[in-house]
Amino acid sequence: MTDFDFAHIFFLSLLYMKFVIPSYKRPKALKQKTLNYLHKCNVSLDDIYIFVADDEQLIEYEKHCGLEYKFVVGVAGKSQVENYIMNFF
């Protein structure tokens, strides 16, 4: 594989890359740190998925982060949400 082939594959993979963020009770930090960084890197909002534990968390995250993000109500618990994310995609 040439350097050109590698670069081509790498940039094509960026077209299909999704940013999956499991988060629990930290909407302000998520907005100030993670989402601001992704915005600075010109990541499309269509490629960002934020997984929250329940409807109560969803309301808080929408209030602090905005409605333009893709929020997914999943499940509580680290290993449970990881499994949920794997099944989601």
PDB file of N, CA, C and O in Angstrom, chain B, residues numbered from 101:
ATOM      1  N   MET B 101       0.857  -1.176   0.000  1.00  0.00           N
ATOM      2  CA  MET B 101       0.000   0.000   0.000  1.00  0.00           C
ATOM      3  C   MET B 101       0.896   1.230   0.000  1.00  0.00           C
ATOM      4  O   MET B 101       1.834   1.334   0.790  1.00  0.00           O
ATOM      5  N   THR B 102       0.598   2.140  -0.880  1.00  0.00           N
ATOM      6  CA  THR B 102       1.389   3.368  -0.962  1.00  0.00           C
ATOM      7  C   THR B 102       0.885   4.379   0.060  1.00  0.00           C
ATOM      8  O   THR B 102      -0.184   4.211   0.647  1.00  0.00           O
ATOM      9  N   ASP B 103       1.670   5.429   0.263  1.00  0.00           N
ATOM     10  CA  ASP B 103       1.249   6.508   1.163  1.00  0.00           C
ATOM     11  C   ASP B 103      -0.031   7.166   0.655  1.00  0.00           C
ATOM     12  O   ASP B 103      -0.896   7.557   1.439  1.00  0.00           O
ATOM     13  N   PHE B 104      -0.138   7.281  -0.679  1.00  0.00           N
ATOM     14  CA  PHE B 104      -1.343   7.859  -1.259  1.00  0.00           C
ATOM     15  C   PHE B 104      -2.563   7.001  -0.930  1.00  0.00           C
ATOM     16  O   PHE B 104      -3.611   7.526  -0.553  1.00  0.00           O
ATOM     17  N   ASP B 105      -2.424   5.674  -1.073  1.00  0.00           N
ATOM     18  CA  ASP B 105      -3.538   4.771  -0.769  1.00  0.00           C
ATOM     19  C   ASP B 105      -3.951   4.889   0.688  1.00  0.00           C
ATOM     20  O   ASP B 105      -5.140   4.946   1.003  1.00  0.00           O
ATOM     21  N   PHE B 106      -2.959   4.927   1.576  1.00  0.00           N
ATOM     22  CA  PHE B 106      -3.253   5.040   3.002  1.00  0.00           C
ATOM     23  C   PHE B 106      -3.984   6.348   3.291  1.00  0.00           C
ATOM     24  O   PHE B 106      -4.984   6.356   4.008  1.00  0.00           O
ATOM     25  N   ALA B 107      -3.489   7.453   2.735  1.00  0.00           N
ATOM     26  CA  ALA B 107      -4.120   8.757   2.969  1.00  0.00           C
ATOM     27  C   ALA B 107      -5.542   8.771   2.412  1.00  0.00           C
ATOM     28  O   ALA B 107      -6.453   9.319   3.032  1.00  0.00           O
ATOM     29  N   HIS B 108      -5.724   8.174   1.257  1.00  0.00           N
ATOM     30  CA  HIS B 108      -7.050   8.117   0.636  1.00  0.00           C
ATOM     31  C   HIS B 108      -8.029   7.338   1.520  1.00  0.00           C
ATOM     32  O   HIS B 108      -9.153   7.781   1.753  1.00  0.00           O
ATOM     33  N   ILE B 109      -7.596   6.191   2.002  1.00  0.00           N
ATOM     34  CA  ILE B 109      -8.443   5.372   2.879  1.00  0.00           C
ATOM     35  C   ILE B 109      -8.742   6.113   4.177  1.00  0.00           C
ATOM     36  O   ILE B 109      -9.871   6.083   4.666  1.00  0.00           O
ATOM     37  N   PHE B 110      -7.737   6.775   4.733  1.00  0.00           N
ATOM     38  CA  PHE B 110      -7.911   7.516   5.977  1.00  0.00           C
ATOM     39  C   PHE B 110      -8.966   8.607   5.800  1.00  0.00           C
ATOM     40  O   PHE B 110      -9.873   8.719   6.625  1.00  0.00           O
ATOM     41  N   PHE B 111      -8.866   9.402   4.755  1.00  0.00           N
ATOM     42  CA  PHE B 111      -9.812  10.493   4.554  1.00  0.00           C
ATOM     43  C   PHE B 111     -11.203   9.984   4.200  1.00  0.00           C
ATOM     44  O   PHE B 111     -12.199  10.608   4.567  1.00  0.00           O
ATOM     45  N   LEU B 112     -11.284   8.869   3.500  1.00  0.00           N
ATOM     46  CA  LEU B 112     -12.596   8.275   3.253  1.00  0.00           C
ATOM     47  C   LEU B 112     -13.236   7.805   4.550  1.00  0.00           C
ATOM     48  O   LEU B 112     -14.448   7.928   4.730  1.00  0.00           O
ATOM     49  N   SER B 113     -12.417   7.264   5.457  1.00  0.00           N
ATOM     50  CA  SER B 113     -12.968   6.803   6.739  1.00  0.00           C
ATOM     51  C   SER B 113     -13.528   7.958   7.550  1.00  0.00           C
ATOM     52  O   SER B 113     -14.482   7.776   8.307  1.00  0.00           O
ATOM     53  N   LEU B 114     -12.953   9.140   7.405  1.00  0.00           N
ATOM     54  CA  LEU B 114     -13.471  10.307   8.120  1.00  0.00           C
ATOM     55  C   LEU B 114     -14.877  10.668   7.663  1.00  0.00           C
ATOM     56  O   LEU B 114     -15.659  11.226   8.433  1.00  0.00           O
ATOM     57  N   LEU B 115     -15.200  10.352   6.413  1.00  0.00           N
ATOM     58  CA  LEU B 115     -16.541  10.639   5.913  1.00  0.00           C
ATOM     59  C   LEU B 115     -17.605   9.818   6.632  1.00  0.00           C
ATOM     60  O   LEU B 115     -18.758  10.237   6.735  1.00  0.00           O
ATOM     61  N   TYR B 116     -17.215   8.658   7.125  1.00  0.00           N
ATOM     62  CA  TYR B 116     -18.166   7.748   7.758  1.00  0.00           C
ATOM     63  C   TYR B 116     -17.997   7.656   9.269  1.00  0.00           C
ATOM     64  O   TYR B 116     -18.687   6.874   9.923  1.00  0.00           O
ATOM     65  N   MET B 117     -17.098   8.436   9.823  1.00  0.00           N
ATOM     66  CA  MET B 117     -16.815   8.368  11.251  1.00  0.00           C
ATOM     67  C   MET B 117     -17.944   9.011  12.056  1.00  0.00           C
ATOM     68  O   MET B 117     -18.444  10.078  11.701  1.00  0.00           O
ATOM     69  N   LYS B 118     -18.331   8.356  13.128  1.00  0.00           N
ATOM     70  CA  LYS B 118     -19.325   8.881  14.050  1.00  0.00           C
ATOM     71  C   LYS B 118     -18.662   9.082  15.417  1.00  0.00           C
ATOM     72  O   LYS B 118     -17.789   8.309  15.811  1.00  0.00           O
ATOM     73  N   PHE B 119     -19.074  10.099  16.113  1.00  0.00           N
ATOM     74  CA  PHE B 119     -18.550  10.375  17.443  1.00  0.00           C
ATOM     75  C   PHE B 119     -19.647  10.033  18.443  1.00  0.00           C
ATOM     76  O   PHE B 119     -20.683  10.695  18.497  1.00  0.00           O
ATOM     77  N   VAL B 120     -19.409   9.002  19.225  1.00  0.00           N
ATOM     78  CA  VAL B 120     -20.392   8.474  20.170  1.00  0.00           C
ATOM     79  C   VAL B 120     -19.939   8.843  21.572  1.00  0.00           C
ATOM     80  O   VAL B 120     -18.834   8.500  21.994  1.00  0.00           O
ATOM     81  N   ILE B 121     -20.807   9.549  22.289  1.00  0.00           N
ATOM     82  CA  ILE B 121     -20.450  10.055  23.609  1.00  0.00           C
ATOM     83  C   ILE B 121     -21.460   9.566  24.633  1.00  0.00           C
ATOM     84  O   ILE B 121     -22.568  10.096  24.707  1.00  0.00           O
ATOM     85  N   PRO B 122     -21.092   8.552  25.430  1.00  0.00           N
ATOM     86  CA  PRO B 122     -21.957   8.204  26.553  1.00  0.00           C
ATOM     87  C   PRO B 122     -21.709   9.210  27.679  1.00  0.00           C
ATOM     88  O   PRO B 122     -20.560   9.508  28.006  1.00  0.00           O
ATOM     89  N   SER B 123     -22.760   9.719  28.256  1.00  0.00           N
ATOM     90  CA  SER B 123     -22.590  10.747  29.278  1.00  0.00           C
ATOM     91  C   SER B 123     -23.647  10.587  30.361  1.00  0.00           C
ATOM     92  O   SER B 123     -24.786  10.205  30.092  1.00  0.00           O
ATOM     93  N   TYR B 124     -23.245  10.885  31.585  1.00  0.00           N
ATOM     94  CA  TYR B 124     -24.164  10.755  32.711  1.00  0.00           C
ATOM     95  C   TYR B 124     -23.944  11.905  33.681  1.00  0.00           C
ATOM     96  O   TYR B 124     -22.885  12.021  34.298  1.00  0.00           O
ATOM     97  N   LYS B 125     -24.954  12.749  33.806  1.00  0.00           N
ATOM     98  CA  LYS B 125     -24.979  13.856  34.764  1.00  0.00           C
ATOM     99  C   LYS B 125     -23.779  14.798  34.634  1.00  0.00           C
ATOM    100  O   LYS B 125     -23.161  15.171  35.631  1.00  0.00           O
ATOM    101  N   ARG B 126     -23.458  15.179  33.391  1.00  0.00           N
ATOM    102  CA  ARG B 126     -22.394  16.160  33.187  1.00  0.00           C
ATOM    103  C   ARG B 126     -22.644  17.012  31.938  1.00  0.00           C
ATOM    104  O   ARG B 126     -21.747  17.174  31.110  1.00  0.00           O
ATOM    105  N   PRO B 127     -23.848  17.551  31.801  1.00  0.00           N
ATOM    106  CA  PRO B 127     -24.152  18.302  30.570  1.00  0.00           C
ATOM    107  C   PRO B 127     -23.304  19.561  30.387  1.00  0.00           C
ATOM    108  O   PRO B 127     -22.912  19.884  29.266  1.00  0.00           O
ATOM    109  N   LYS B 128     -23.019  20.272  31.480  1.00  0.00           N
ATOM    110  CA  LYS B 128     -22.223  21.503  31.353  1.00  0.00           C
ATOM    111  C   LYS B 128     -20.802  21.194  30.907  1.00  0.00           C
ATOM    112  O   LYS B 128     -20.278  21.851  30.008  1.00  0.00           O
ATOM    113  N   ALA B 129     -20.182  20.209  31.521  1.00  0.00           N
ATOM    114  CA  ALA B 129     -18.812  19.829  31.151  1.00  0.00           C
ATOM    115  C   ALA B 129     -18.763  19.291  29.726  1.00  0.00           C
ATOM    116  O   ALA B 129     -17.823  19.574  28.983  1.00  0.00           O
ATOM    117  N   LEU B 130     -19.762  18.529  29.351  1.00  0.00           N
ATOM    118  CA  LEU B 130     -19.812  17.994  27.993  1.00  0.00           C
ATOM    119  C   LEU B 130     -19.846  19.136  26.984  1.00  0.00           C
ATOM    120  O   LEU B 130     -19.114  19.112  25.994  1.00  0.00           O
ATOM    121  N   LYS B 131     -20.683  20.123  27.226  1.00  0.00           N
ATOM    122  CA  LYS B 131     -20.803  21.270  26.322  1.00  0.00           C
ATOM    123  C   LYS B 131     -19.508  22.076  26.281  1.00  0.00           C
ATOM    124  O   LYS B 131     -19.005  22.403  25.206  1.00  0.00           O
ATOM    125  N   GLN B 132     -18.968  22.397  27.464  1.00  0.00           N
ATOM    126  CA  GLN B 132     -17.799  23.270  27.552  1.00  0.00           C
ATOM    127  C   GLN B 132     -16.526  22.613  27.026  1.00  0.00           C
ATOM    128  O   GLN B 132     -15.665  23.295  26.471  1.00  0.00           O
ATOM    129  N   LYS B 133     -16.400  21.325  27.191  1.00  0.00           N
ATOM    130  CA  LYS B 133     -15.148  20.652  26.817  1.00  0.00           C
ATOM    131  C   LYS B 133     -15.302  19.859  25.521  1.00  0.00           C
ATOM    132  O   LYS B 133     -14.769  20.249  24.483  1.00  0.00           O
ATOM    133  N   THR B 134     -16.020  18.765  25.583  1.00  0.00           N
ATOM    134  CA  THR B 134     -16.085  17.831  24.459  1.00  0.00           C
ATOM    135  C   THR B 134     -16.734  18.434  23.228  1.00  0.00           C
ATOM    136  O   THR B 134     -16.153  18.394  22.143  1.00  0.00           O
ATOM    137  N   LEU B 135     -17.923  18.990  23.374  1.00  0.00           N
ATOM    138  CA  LEU B 135     -18.632  19.515  22.213  1.00  0.00           C
ATOM    139  C   LEU B 135     -17.948  20.744  21.630  1.00  0.00           C
ATOM    140  O   LEU B 135     -17.929  20.920  20.412  1.00  0.00           O
ATOM    141  N   ASN B 136     -17.386  21.593  22.480  1.00  0.00           N
ATOM    142  CA  ASN B 136     -16.642  22.746  21.967  1.00  0.00           C
ATOM    143  C   ASN B 136     -15.420  22.290  21.175  1.00  0.00           C
ATOM    144  O   ASN B 136     -15.104  22.867  20.136  1.00  0.00           O
ATOM    145  N   TYR B 137     -14.737  21.261  21.659  1.00  0.00           N
ATOM    146  CA  TYR B 137     -13.566  20.742  20.944  1.00  0.00           C
ATOM    147  C   TYR B 137     -13.971  20.164  19.591  1.00  0.00           C
ATOM    148  O   TYR B 137     -13.321  20.436  18.582  1.00  0.00           O
ATOM    149  N   LEU B 138     -15.033  19.373  19.564  1.00  0.00           N
ATOM    150  CA  LEU B 138     -15.492  18.796  18.301  1.00  0.00           C
ATOM    151  C   LEU B 138     -15.904  19.900  17.321  1.00  0.00           C
ATOM    152  O   LEU B 138     -15.680  19.784  16.116  1.00  0.00           O
ATOM    153  N   HIS B 139     -16.501  20.959  17.842  1.00  0.00           N
ATOM    154  CA  HIS B 139     -16.880  22.089  17.000  1.00  0.00           C
ATOM    155  C   HIS B 139     -15.636  22.755  16.400  1.00  0.00           C
ATOM    156  O   HIS B 139     -15.618  23.085  15.214  1.00  0.00           O
ATOM    157  N   LYS B 140     -14.596  22.952  17.222  1.00  0.00           N
ATOM    158  CA  LYS B 140     -13.340  23.541  16.729  1.00  0.00           C
ATOM    159  C   LYS B 140     -12.701  22.678  15.649  1.00  0.00           C
ATOM    160  O   LYS B 140     -12.008  23.191  14.770  1.00  0.00           O
ATOM    161  N   CYS B 141     -12.930  21.379  15.712  1.00  0.00           N
ATOM    162  CA  CYS B 141     -12.375  20.442  14.722  1.00  0.00           C
ATOM    163  C   CYS B 141     -13.285  20.288  13.508  1.00  0.00           C
ATOM    164  O   CYS B 141     -13.040  19.440  12.650  1.00  0.00           O
ATOM    165  N   ASN B 142     -14.323  21.098  13.436  1.00  0.00           N
ATOM    166  CA  ASN B 142     -15.279  21.090  12.321  1.00  0.00           C
ATOM    167  C   ASN B 142     -15.990  19.753  12.130  1.00  0.00           C
ATOM    168  O   ASN B 142     -16.272  19.349  11.002  1.00  0.00           O
ATOM    169  N   VAL B 143     -16.275  19.079  13.221  1.00  0.00           N
ATOM    170  CA  VAL B 143     -17.044  17.836  13.160  1.00  0.00           C
ATOM    171  C   VAL B 143     -18.506  18.201  12.934  1.00  0.00           C
ATOM    172  O   VAL B 143     -19.055  19.057  13.627  1.00  0.00           O
ATOM    173  N   SER B 144     -19.120  17.558  11.976  1.00  0.00           N
ATOM    174  CA  SER B 144     -20.524  17.814  11.663  1.00  0.00           C
ATOM    175  C   SER B 144     -21.424  17.362  12.815  1.00  0.00           C
ATOM    176  O   SER B 144     -21.185  16.321  13.427  1.00  0.00           O
ATOM    177  N   LEU B 145     -22.444  18.140  13.099  1.00  0.00           N
ATOM    178  CA  LEU B 145     -23.395  17.772  14.153  1.00  0.00           C
ATOM    179  C   LEU B 145     -24.099  16.462  13.822  1.00  0.00           C
ATOM    180  O   LEU B 145     -24.533  15.741  14.720  1.00  0.00           O
ATOM    181  N   ASP B 146     -24.210  16.159  12.539  1.00  0.00           N
ATOM    182  CA  ASP B 146     -24.848  14.903  12.120  1.00  0.00           C
ATOM    183  C   ASP B 146     -24.048  13.677  12.528  1.00  0.00           C
ATOM    184  O   ASP B 146     -24.577  12.566  12.544  1.00  0.00           O
ATOM    185  N   ASP B 147     -22.782  13.869  12.855  1.00  0.00           N
ATOM    186  CA  ASP B 147     -21.910  12.747  13.204  1.00  0.00           C
ATOM    187  C   ASP B 147     -21.709  12.579  14.708  1.00  0.00           C
ATOM    188  O   ASP B 147     -20.926  11.731  15.136  1.00  0.00           O
ATOM    189  N   ILE B 148     -22.404  13.374  15.505  1.00  0.00           N
ATOM    190  CA  ILE B 148     -22.253  13.321  16.963  1.00  0.00           C
ATOM    191  C   ILE B 148     -23.506  12.714  17.583  1.00  0.00           C
ATOM    192  O   ILE B 148     -24.617  13.201  17.375  1.00  0.00           O
ATOM    193  N   TYR B 149     -23.308  11.650  18.345  1.00  0.00           N
ATOM    194  CA  TYR B 149     -24.397  10.978  19.063  1.00  0.00           C
ATOM    195  C   TYR B 149     -24.084  11.033  20.548  1.00  0.00           C
ATOM    196  O   TYR B 149     -23.011  10.612  20.980  1.00  0.00           O
ATOM    197  N   ILE B 150     -25.022  11.555  21.329  1.00  0.00           N
ATOM    198  CA  ILE B 150     -24.853  11.645  22.783  1.00  0.00           C
ATOM    199  C   ILE B 150     -25.852  10.695  23.431  1.00  0.00           C
ATOM    200  O   ILE B 150     -27.064  10.844  23.272  1.00  0.00           O
ATOM    201  N   PHE B 151     -25.329   9.724  24.157  1.00  0.00           N
ATOM    202  CA  PHE B 151     -26.168   8.733  24.831  1.00  0.00           C
ATOM    203  C   PHE B 151     -26.352   9.131  26.280  1.00  0.00           C
ATOM    204  O   PHE B 151     -25.381   9.312  27.015  1.00  0.00           O
ATOM    205  N   VAL B 152     -27.604   9.266  26.687  1.00  0.00           N
ATOM    206  CA  VAL B 152     -27.940   9.620  28.069  1.00  0.00           C
ATOM    207  C   VAL B 152     -28.738   8.478  28.696  1.00  0.00           C
ATOM    208  O   VAL B 152     -29.251   7.611  27.988  1.00  0.00           O
ATOM    209  N   ALA B 153     -28.839   8.482  30.010  1.00  0.00           N
ATOM    210  CA  ALA B 153     -29.401   7.333  30.727  1.00  0.00           C
ATOM    211  C   ALA B 153     -30.928   7.262  30.714  1.00  0.00           C
ATOM    212  O   ALA B 153     -31.494   6.171  30.666  1.00  0.00           O
ATOM    213  N   ASP B 154     -31.596   8.413  30.757  1.00  0.00           N
ATOM    214  CA  ASP B 154     -33.056   8.387  30.869  1.00  0.00           C
ATOM    215  C   ASP B 154     -33.647   9.709  30.381  1.00  0.00           C
ATOM    216  O   ASP B 154     -32.920  10.617  29.975  1.00  0.00           O
ATOM    217  N   ASP B 155     -34.969   9.801  30.426  1.00  0.00           N
ATOM    218  CA  ASP B 155     -35.663  11.004  29.936  1.00  0.00           C
ATOM    219  C   ASP B 155     -35.337  12.240  30.761  1.00  0.00           C
ATOM    220  O   ASP B 155     -35.287  13.348  30.228  1.00  0.00           O
ATOM    221  N   GLU B 156     -35.119  12.058  32.040  1.00  0.00           N
ATOM    222  CA  GLU B 156     -34.752  13.186  32.908  1.00  0.00           C
ATOM    223  C   GLU B 156     -33.408  13.767  32.476  1.00  0.00           C
ATOM    224  O   GLU B 156     -33.249  14.985  32.387  1.00  0.00           O
ATOM    225  N   GLN B 157     -32.444  12.886  32.209  1.00  0.00           N
ATOM    226  CA  GLN B 157     -31.137  13.338  31.728  1.00  0.00           C
ATOM    227  C   GLN B 157     -31.258  13.996  30.354  1.00  0.00           C
ATOM    228  O   GLN B 157     -30.576  14.982  30.073  1.00  0.00           O
ATOM    229  N   LEU B 158     -32.113  13.459  29.511  1.00  0.00           N
ATOM    230  CA  LEU B 158     -32.319  14.018  28.182  1.00  0.00           C
ATOM    231  C   LEU B 158     -32.729  15.488  28.269  1.00  0.00           C
ATOM    232  O   LEU B 158     -32.203  16.325  27.535  1.00  0.00           O
ATOM    233  N   ILE B 159     -33.650  15.795  29.149  1.00  0.00           N
ATOM    234  CA  ILE B 159     -34.119  17.172  29.322  1.00  0.00           C
ATOM    235  C   ILE B 159     -32.967  18.087  29.735  1.00  0.00           C
ATOM    236  O   ILE B 159     -32.822  19.190  29.207  1.00  0.00           O
ATOM    237  N   GLU B 160     -32.148  17.621  30.684  1.00  0.00           N
ATOM    238  CA  GLU B 160     -31.008  18.420  31.151  1.00  0.00           C
ATOM    239  C   GLU B 160     -29.986  18.649  30.042  1.00  0.00           C
ATOM    240  O   GLU B 160     -29.479  19.759  29.884  1.00  0.00           O
ATOM    241  N   TYR B 161     -29.688  17.623  29.287  1.00  0.00           N
ATOM    242  CA  TYR B 161     -28.702  17.738  28.211  1.00  0.00           C
ATOM    243  C   TYR B 161     -29.210  18.635  27.090  1.00  0.00           C
ATOM    244  O   TYR B 161     -28.453  19.444  26.553  1.00  0.00           O
ATOM    245  N   GLU B 162     -30.467  18.504  26.736  1.00  0.00           N
ATOM    246  CA  GLU B 162     -31.025  19.375  25.696  1.00  0.00           C
ATOM    247  C   GLU B 162     -30.996  20.830  26.147  1.00  0.00           C
ATOM    248  O   GLU B 162     -30.744  21.727  25.343  1.00  0.00           O
ATOM    249  N   LYS B 163     -31.254  21.062  27.431  1.00  0.00           N
ATOM    250  CA  LYS B 163     -31.264  22.418  27.971  1.00  0.00           C
ATOM    251  C   LYS B 163     -29.862  23.037  27.911  1.00  0.00           C
ATOM    252  O   LYS B 163     -29.720  24.204  27.546  1.00  0.00           O
ATOM    253  N   HIS B 164     -28.831  22.268  28.263  1.00  0.00           N
ATOM    254  CA  HIS B 164     -27.476  22.806  28.334  1.00  0.00           C
ATOM    255  C   HIS B 164     -26.731  22.761  26.995  1.00  0.00           C
ATOM    256  O   HIS B 164     -25.934  23.652  26.699  1.00  0.00           O
ATOM    257  N   CYS B 165     -26.982  21.751  26.205  1.00  0.00           N
ATOM    258  CA  CYS B 165     -26.205  21.552  24.964  1.00  0.00           C
ATOM    259  C   CYS B 165     -26.915  22.048  23.723  1.00  0.00           C
ATOM    260  O   CYS B 165     -26.269  22.384  22.730  1.00  0.00           O
ATOM    261  N   GLY B 166     -28.224  22.099  23.764  1.00  0.00           N
ATOM    262  CA  GLY B 166     -28.994  22.526  22.605  1.00  0.00           C
ATOM    263  C   GLY B 166     -29.679  21.355  21.933  1.00  0.00           C
ATOM    264  O   GLY B 166     -29.331  20.196  22.162  1.00  0.00           O
ATOM    265  N   LEU B 167     -30.637  21.666  21.118  1.00  0.00           N
ATOM    266  CA  LEU B 167     -31.449  20.640  20.462  1.00  0.00           C
ATOM    267  C   LEU B 167     -30.852  20.154  19.149  1.00  0.00           C
ATOM    268  O   LEU B 167     -31.384  19.232  18.531  1.00  0.00           O
ATOM    269  N   GLU B 168     -29.752  20.766  18.716  1.00  0.00           N
ATOM    270  CA  GLU B 168     -29.194  20.405  17.417  1.00  0.00           C
ATOM    271  C   GLU B 168     -28.410  19.089  17.421  1.00  0.00           C
ATOM    272  O   GLU B 168     -28.063  18.573  16.359  1.00  0.00           O
ATOM    273  N   TYR B 169     -28.136  18.556  18.589  1.00  0.00           N
ATOM    274  CA  TYR B 169     -27.387  17.301  18.680  1.00  0.00           C
ATOM    275  C   TYR B 169     -28.330  16.098  18.626  1.00  0.00           C
ATOM    276  O   TYR B 169     -29.525  16.213  18.898  1.00  0.00           O
ATOM    277  N   LYS B 170     -27.772  14.959  18.273  1.00  0.00           N
ATOM    278  CA  LYS B 170     -28.535  13.712  18.263  1.00  0.00           C
ATOM    279  C   LYS B 170     -28.387  13.058  19.630  1.00  0.00           C
ATOM    280  O   LYS B 170     -27.341  12.497  19.957  1.00  0.00           O
ATOM    281  N   PHE B 171     -29.447  13.139  20.416  1.00  0.00           N
ATOM    282  CA  PHE B 171     -29.466  12.504  21.725  1.00  0.00           C
ATOM    283  C   PHE B 171     -30.162  11.162  21.615  1.00  0.00           C
ATOM    284  O   PHE B 171     -31.156  11.023  20.902  1.00  0.00           O
ATOM    285  N   VAL B 172     -29.636  10.178  22.324  1.00  0.00           N
ATOM    286  CA  VAL B 172     -30.230   8.849  22.363  1.00  0.00           C
ATOM    287  C   VAL B 172     -30.417   8.469  23.820  1.00  0.00           C
ATOM    288  O   VAL B 172     -29.460   8.476  24.595  1.00  0.00           O
ATOM    289  N   VAL B 173     -31.638   8.141  24.193  1.00  0.00           N
ATOM    290  CA  VAL B 173     -31.896   7.676  25.557  1.00  0.00           C
ATOM    291  C   VAL B 173     -31.569   6.191  25.583  1.00  0.00           C
ATOM    292  O   VAL B 173     -32.217   5.385  24.916  1.00  0.00           O
ATOM    293  N   GLY B 174     -30.561   5.847  26.358  1.00  0.00           N
ATOM    294  CA  GLY B 174     -30.116   4.462  26.443  1.00  0.00           C
ATOM    295  C   GLY B 174     -30.458   3.860  27.784  1.00  0.00           C
ATOM    296  O   GLY B 174     -31.624   3.797  28.174  1.00  0.00           O
ATOM    297  N   VAL B 175     -29.437   3.421  28.485  1.00  0.00           N
ATOM    298  CA  VAL B 175     -29.593   2.787  29.789  1.00  0.00           C
ATOM    299  C   VAL B 175     -28.530   3.334  30.729  1.00  0.00           C
ATOM    300  O   VAL B 175     -27.539   3.914  30.285  1.00  0.00           O
ATOM    301  N   ALA B 176     -28.735   3.149  32.024  1.00  0.00           N
ATOM    302  CA  ALA B 176     -27.755   3.572  33.018  1.00  0.00           C
ATOM    303  C   ALA B 176     -26.740   2.453  33.236  1.00  0.00           C
ATOM    304  O   ALA B 176     -27.052   1.274  33.065  1.00  0.00           O
ATOM    305  N   GLY B 177     -25.543   2.831  33.607  1.00  0.00           N
ATOM    306  CA  GLY B 177     -24.490   1.857  33.898  1.00  0.00           C
ATOM    307  C   GLY B 177     -23.481   1.784  32.767  1.00  0.00           C
ATOM    308  O   GLY B 177     -23.850   1.708  31.595  1.00  0.00           O
ATOM    309  N   LYS B 178     -22.204   1.807  33.127  1.00  0.00           N
ATOM    310  CA  LYS B 178     -21.139   1.859  32.129  1.00  0.00           C
ATOM    311  C   LYS B 178     -21.156   0.674  31.171  1.00  0.00           C
ATOM    312  O   LYS B 178     -21.184   0.873  29.956  1.00  0.00           O
ATOM    313  N   SER B 179     -21.141  -0.530  31.678  1.00  0.00           N
ATOM    314  CA  SER B 179     -21.114  -1.692  30.783  1.00  0.00           C
ATOM    315  C   SER B 179     -22.436  -1.844  30.034  1.00  0.00           C
ATOM    316  O   SER B 179     -22.452  -2.284  28.885  1.00  0.00           O
ATOM    317  N   GLN B 180     -23.541  -1.483  30.679  1.00  0.00           N
ATOM    318  CA  GLN B 180     -24.840  -1.579  30.021  1.00  0.00           C
ATOM    319  C   GLN B 180     -24.941  -0.607  28.841  1.00  0.00           C
ATOM    320  O   GLN B 180     -25.446  -0.968  27.777  1.00  0.00           O
ATOM    321  N   VAL B 181     -24.463   0.615  29.031  1.00  0.00           N
ATOM    322  CA  VAL B 181     -24.546   1.597  27.945  1.00  0.00           C
ATOM    323  C   VAL B 181     -23.583   1.227  26.815  1.00  0.00           C
ATOM    324  O   VAL B 181     -23.886   1.467  25.647  1.00  0.00           O
ATOM    325  N   GLU B 182     -22.433   0.648  27.148  1.00  0.00           N
ATOM    326  CA  GLU B 182     -21.509   0.205  26.091  1.00  0.00           C
ATOM    327  C   GLU B 182     -22.158  -0.866  25.222  1.00  0.00           C
ATOM    328  O   GLU B 182     -22.039  -0.830  23.998  1.00  0.00           O
ATOM    329  N   ASN B 183     -22.834  -1.805  25.844  1.00  0.00           N
ATOM    330  CA  ASN B 183     -23.544  -2.834  25.090  1.00  0.00           C
ATOM    331  C   ASN B 183     -24.687  -2.223  24.269  1.00  0.00           C
ATOM    332  O   ASN B 183     -24.922  -2.617  23.126  1.00  0.00           O
ATOM    333  N   TYR B 184     -25.378  -1.277  24.857  1.00  0.00           N
ATOM    334  CA  TYR B 184     -26.475  -0.613  24.167  1.00  0.00           C
ATOM    335  C   TYR B 184     -25.975   0.110  22.918  1.00  0.00           C
ATOM    336  O   TYR B 184     -26.606   0.051  21.863  1.00  0.00           O
ATOM    337  N   ILE B 185     -24.842   0.792  23.047  1.00  0.00           N
ATOM    338  CA  ILE B 185     -24.261   1.510  21.911  1.00  0.00           C
ATOM    339  C   ILE B 185     -23.865   0.529  20.802  1.00  0.00           C
ATOM    340  O   ILE B 185     -24.127   0.779  19.625  1.00  0.00           O
ATOM    341  N   MET B 186     -23.241  -0.573  21.177  1.00  0.00           N
ATOM    342  CA  MET B 186     -22.835  -1.556  20.176  1.00  0.00           C
ATOM    343  C   MET B 186     -24.046  -2.083  19.415  1.00  0.00           C
ATOM    344  O   MET B 186     -23.976  -2.283  18.202  1.00  0.00           O
ATOM    345  N   ASN B 187     -25.141  -2.307  20.106  1.00  0.00           N
ATOM    346  CA  ASN B 187     -26.363  -2.804  19.461  1.00  0.00           C
ATOM    347  C   ASN B 187     -27.068  -1.709  18.656  1.00  0.00           C
ATOM    348  O   ASN B 187     -27.759  -1.998  17.679  1.00  0.00           O
ATOM    349  N   PHE B 188     -26.890  -0.455  19.067  1.00  0.00           N
ATOM    350  CA  PHE B 188     -27.525   0.662  18.385  1.00  0.00           C
ATOM    351  C   PHE B 188     -26.997   0.826  16.958  1.00  0.00           C
ATOM    352  O   PHE B 188     -27.752   1.108  16.028  1.00  0.00           O
ATOM    353  N   PHE B 189     -25.690   0.644  16.812  1.00  0.00           N
ATOM    354  CA  PHE B 189     -25.069   0.796  15.495  1.00  0.00           C
ATOM    355  C   PHE B 189     -24.927  -0.546  14.831  1.00  0.00           C
ATOM    356  O   PHE B 189     -24.424  -0.630  13.711  1.00  0.00           O
TER     357      PHE B 189
END
